[in-house]
């Protein structure tokens, strides 16, 4: 079975590995970077900082498709010339037209890192953590008329651990994609998969994050919600704690929620009689920690924070020392 793989980064690497493990022929690989970067800049980046997907392409001597869009005439001719049985897509922002997805002999399949129909959209890793979910998943589905709405071929759940950031969840989910890819391609070749339509009543969709969502709002969110937001945004976007005209960036791996009893003890110790949500109620300049009151009377202790800005960062401890 001949497979053309479209994708980016770690997902592309794992789909290449999964396809090879399935014993399929990779007829071509189309990297998403080619649709957004000039050829000369991409060549320089590949030369000086080769990524795992590029290494795999070179190692296995795979044919790389060099187009500017999955919807262009050149790519269409490549699919026909290569006589692809399957187009496999993972991490691709471009909406691929039906005239392209209809070209493969068997199917065009997308890999979405959530347990569809929930959490459709561009960044489900972030959204599932942000919304306090305990589980996510990986879904292989036929490419439909809209993003992430095609019939499901196979899916698998993924646990979200208490300390997970999007980085850890992504790594675990993508590894599952590799294993699932191998079994799905084998089953597609033998005709053993029956696509199942998604239940639109259960579908949820979340768009890209807006800039203002990066600012932590202790006045209107609970300690658990703030904790989840910081972890969800890592490693792609920083969150900011504002104090006067300065911004602190918390470390997503050094967070601790303090219950009401513990928070009350801190308030008494520091003689804070009229606390408000959003107030910094405790600091430790040596560990670069600040503790902020949340709207549910719990507080969030953030250790290892840094001031935003290249020139401000070295003065983080000095600035924290003078807060209280």
Buried (B, 14 or more C-beta within 10 A) or exposed (E): BBBBBBBBBBBBBBBBBBBBBBEBEBBBBBBBBBBEBEEEEBEEBBEEEEBBBBEBBEEEEBBEBBBEBBBEEEBBEBBEEBEBBBBBBBBBEEEBBEEBBEBBEBBBBBBBBBBBBBBBBBBBBBBBBBBEBEEBBBBBBBBBEEBBBBBBBBBBEBEBEEEBBBBBBBEBBBBBBBBBBBBBBBBBBEEEBEBEEBEEEEBBBBEEBEEEBBEBBBEEBBBBBBBBBBBBBBEBBBBBBBBEEBBBBBBBBBBBBBEEEBBBEBBEEBEBEEBEBBBBBBBBBEBBBBBBBBBBBBBBBBBBBBBBEEEBEEEBBEBBEEEE
